[in-house]
Amino acid sequence: MDATDLLELKERITKSKSRVSELTGQQSLLMKELEDEWGCKTLEKGQSKSTRMSGEIDDLEDKIEVGISDLETKYNL
């Protein structure tokens, strides 16, 4: 490696450190948002809550479909 290669490598390392710092800040912000808005302190708890909520949404969609069907039958729509 010559001096030019070393300078390029140093520049890449500097940029990488900056990017790591930026991503770490974003991660911290997102984790705080996950806790503040959803009450989850870990990604695992967030995913578990997401799965549970998806199931609840599916159940509500089914109830809505049944209700619509009942209304259509009742009012001959």
C-alpha positions in Angstrom: 0.0 0.0 0.0 1.2 3.4 -0.8 0.3 6.8 0.7 -2.6 7.3 -1.6 -4.2 4.0 -0.7 -3.7 4.7 3.0 -5.4 8.1 2.6 -8.3 6.6 0.8 -8.6 3.9 3.5 -8.5 6.6 6.2 -11.3 8.5 4.4 -13.4 5.4 4.1 -12.9 4.7 7.8 -13.9 8.2 8.7 -17.0 8.1 6.6 -17.9 4.7 8.1 -17.5 6.0 11.6 -19.8 8.9 10.8 -22.4 6.6 9.3 -22.3 4.3 12.3 -22.8 7.3 14.6 -25.7 8.5 12.4 -27.4 5.0 12.4 -26.9 4.6 16.2 -28.7 7.9 16.7 -31.5 6.8 14.5 -31.8 3.5 16.3 -32.0 5.3 19.6 -34.7 7.6 18.3 -36.7 4.7 17.0 -36.4 2.7 20.2 -37.6 5.7 22.2 -40.5 6.1 19.8 -41.3 2.4 20.1 -41.4 2.8 23.9 -43.2 6.1 24.0 -45.9 5.3 21.5 -46.3 1.6 21.9 -45.1 0.8 25.4 -42.5 -1.7 24.2 -38.9 -1.5 25.4 -37.5 -4.2 23.1 -37.9 -5.1 19.4 -39.1 -8.5 20.5 -42.0 -7.0 22.6 -42.8 -4.7 19.7 -43.0 -7.6 17.2 -45.1 -9.6 19.7 -47.5 -6.6 20.1 -47.6 -6.2 16.3 -48.5 -9.8 15.9 -51.2 -9.6 18.5 -52.6 -6.4 17.0 -52.7 -7.9 13.6 -54.8 -10.8 14.9 -57.1 -8.3 16.6 -57.5 -6.5 13.3 -58.3 -9.7 11.5 -61.0 -10.5 14.1 -62.5 -7.0 13.7 -62.5 -7.3 9.9 -64.3 -10.7 10.2 -66.9 -9.1 12.6 -67.4 -6.2 10.2 -67.9 -8.6 7.3 -70.5 -10.6 9.3 -72.2 -7.4 10.3 -72.4 -6.1 6.7 -73.7 -9.5 5.5 -76.4 -9.4 8.3 -77.4 -5.9 7.2 -77.6 -6.9 3.6 -79.7 -9.9 4.4 -82.0 -7.9 6.8 -82.6 -5.1 4.4 -82.4 -7.0 1.2 -79.5 -5.1 -0.2 
